[in-house]
Each structure stands twice: as C-alpha cells, then as structure tokens.
Amino acid sequence: MSSGTIDIDEFEDTDEFETQSDTERIVLFLDENDDRAWKAATIAERLGLDTDAVSAILSRLKERGLVRHKSPYWAITDDEERLRAAYRLHRHHENADEQYGEERLEELQTDDMETIQ
C-alpha cells in the first residue's frame, strides 16, 4: 500500500474507506507507540504530515490532557481513562454526524448571537 495502491480484493470487499483526521492519526500513532516519546517533526515525517500542523495539533491535545510534553518530546497520556473517555466522546460525535448530518454552526447563527470563531 505504500505505493498508493491496494489489492483489488480489498478494494472490492470494502464499501467505503474511512478517512481519519490528522488528529486521529496522531493520537493513534502515539497510542500504538506508547513506549516512546517523539519529536513533532518525527511524528510528521512518519505520518506524512506538515510539522507545523502536527505541532499545533499536539498543543491542542496537550490542553485536553491527551498527550504529555517535555520539550522537545511528545507522548500519549498515561491517563488511560481520560483517553478512553475522549475516544468515546469522539465516537459519539461521529455517530451523531452520521445520523443527523454535520453541524454547521455558521448556518445556525442569528444576528443576535456572538460571532462564531
């Protein structure tokens, strides 16, 4: 699959291919490699992402307590319950999006509301 191809049987057997967000990919990478701490640039290289984007995502994940940081290294949280809770919440939102459609806050905004950022 590294060449950008998949086996035709895999193609035929799959109804649709899930696409993971960059955030999901980073969390899964760190979780699967929880025995190591990583530099943002190395994570970016391994996942084929932009280093600045990875750094920004890691900072947001740190604010949510899902990763640990000791400059310049990053690791998944050691709080397994927090990670499970975040995963459950994420799945809940995905299921709601699938069932009801993605929420577009800017479409719901009225003139009386504050600007959505």
C-alpha positions as CSV (number, residue, x, y, z in Angstrom):
1,M,0.0,0.0,0.0
2,S,3.0,2.3,0.3
3,S,2.9,2.8,-3.5
4,G,-0.6,4.3,-3.3
5,T,-2.3,1.1,-4.3
6,I,-4.3,-1.6,-2.7
7,D,-5.1,-5.2,-3.6
8,I,-8.2,-5.4,-5.9
9,D,-9.9,-7.9,-3.5
10,E,-9.5,-5.4,-0.6
11,F,-11.0,-2.7,-2.9
12,E,-13.9,-4.9,-3.9
13,D,-14.7,-6.0,-0.3
14,T,-14.8,-2.5,1.1
15,D,-17.9,-0.4,0.8
16,E,-16.2,2.8,1.6
17,F,-12.8,3.8,3.0
18,E,-12.7,5.6,6.4
19,T,-10.6,8.7,6.4
20,Q,-9.0,9.6,9.7
21,S,-8.4,13.2,10.6
22,D,-4.8,14.2,11.3
23,T,-5.7,14.5,15.0
24,E,-6.9,10.9,15.0
25,R,-3.8,9.7,13.1
26,I,-1.5,11.4,15.6
27,V,-3.3,10.1,18.7
28,L,-3.4,6.5,17.2
29,F,0.3,6.8,16.3
30,L,1.3,7.9,19.8
31,D,-1.0,5.3,21.4
32,E,0.4,2.5,19.3
33,N,3.9,3.6,20.1
34,D,3.3,4.4,23.8
35,D,6.7,3.0,24.8
36,R,8.4,6.0,23.3
37,A,8.3,9.8,23.2
38,W,8.6,11.6,19.9
39,K,9.6,14.9,18.4
40,A,6.8,16.6,16.4
41,A,9.0,16.6,13.3
42,T,9.4,12.8,13.6
43,I,5.7,12.3,14.0
44,A,5.1,14.5,11.0
45,E,7.6,12.5,8.9
46,R,6.2,9.1,9.9
47,L,2.6,10.2,9.1
48,G,3.4,12.3,6.0
49,L,2.1,15.5,7.6
50,D,3.3,19.0,7.9
51,T,5.5,19.6,11.0
52,D,3.7,22.9,11.9
53,A,0.3,21.2,11.7
54,V,1.5,18.4,13.9
55,S,2.9,20.8,16.5
56,A,-0.4,22.8,16.5
57,I,-2.5,19.5,16.9
58,L,-0.2,18.3,19.7
59,S,-0.6,21.6,21.6
60,R,-4.4,21.3,21.4
61,L,-4.2,17.7,22.6
62,K,-2.0,18.7,25.5
63,E,-4.6,21.3,26.5
64,R,-7.1,18.5,26.6
65,G,-4.8,16.3,28.7
66,L,-4.4,13.7,26.0
67,V,-0.7,14.0,25.4
68,R,2.3,14.8,27.6
69,H,5.1,17.1,26.6
70,K,8.7,17.6,27.8
71,S,10.4,19.7,25.2
72,P,11.0,18.7,22.5
73,Y,9.3,15.3,23.0
74,W,5.6,14.3,23.0
75,A,4.0,11.1,24.3
76,I,0.4,9.8,24.7
77,T,-1.2,10.5,28.1
78,D,-0.6,7.9,30.8
79,D,-4.2,8.6,32.0
80,E,-5.9,5.7,30.2
81,E,-9.4,6.6,31.5
82,R,-9.1,10.1,30.1
83,L,-8.0,8.7,26.7
84,R,-10.9,6.2,26.7
85,A,-13.4,9.0,27.6
86,A,-12.1,11.2,24.8
87,Y,-12.4,8.2,22.4
88,R,-16.0,7.6,23.5
89,L,-16.9,11.2,23.1
90,H,-15.3,11.4,19.6
91,R,-17.2,8.3,18.5
92,H,-20.4,9.8,19.9
93,H,-19.9,12.9,17.8
94,E,-19.1,10.9,14.7
95,N,-22.2,8.8,15.1
96,A,-24.3,11.9,15.6
97,D,-22.8,13.5,12.5
98,E,-23.6,10.3,10.5
99,Q,-27.2,10.1,11.8
100,Y,-28.1,13.8,11.7
101,G,-25.5,15.4,9.5
102,E,-22.6,17.5,10.4
103,E,-23.4,20.6,12.4
104,R,-22.5,23.8,10.7
105,L,-22.6,26.5,13.4
106,E,-22.3,29.4,11.0
107,E,-25.6,28.3,9.4
108,L,-27.3,28.3,12.8
109,Q,-26.1,31.8,13.8
110,T,-28.5,34.6,14.1
111,D,-27.8,38.4,14.1
112,D,-28.4,38.4,17.9
113,M,-25.6,35.9,18.6
114,E,-21.9,36.5,19.0
115,T,-19.7,35.7,16.0
116,I,-18.7,32.1,15.9
117,Q,-14.9,31.6,15.8
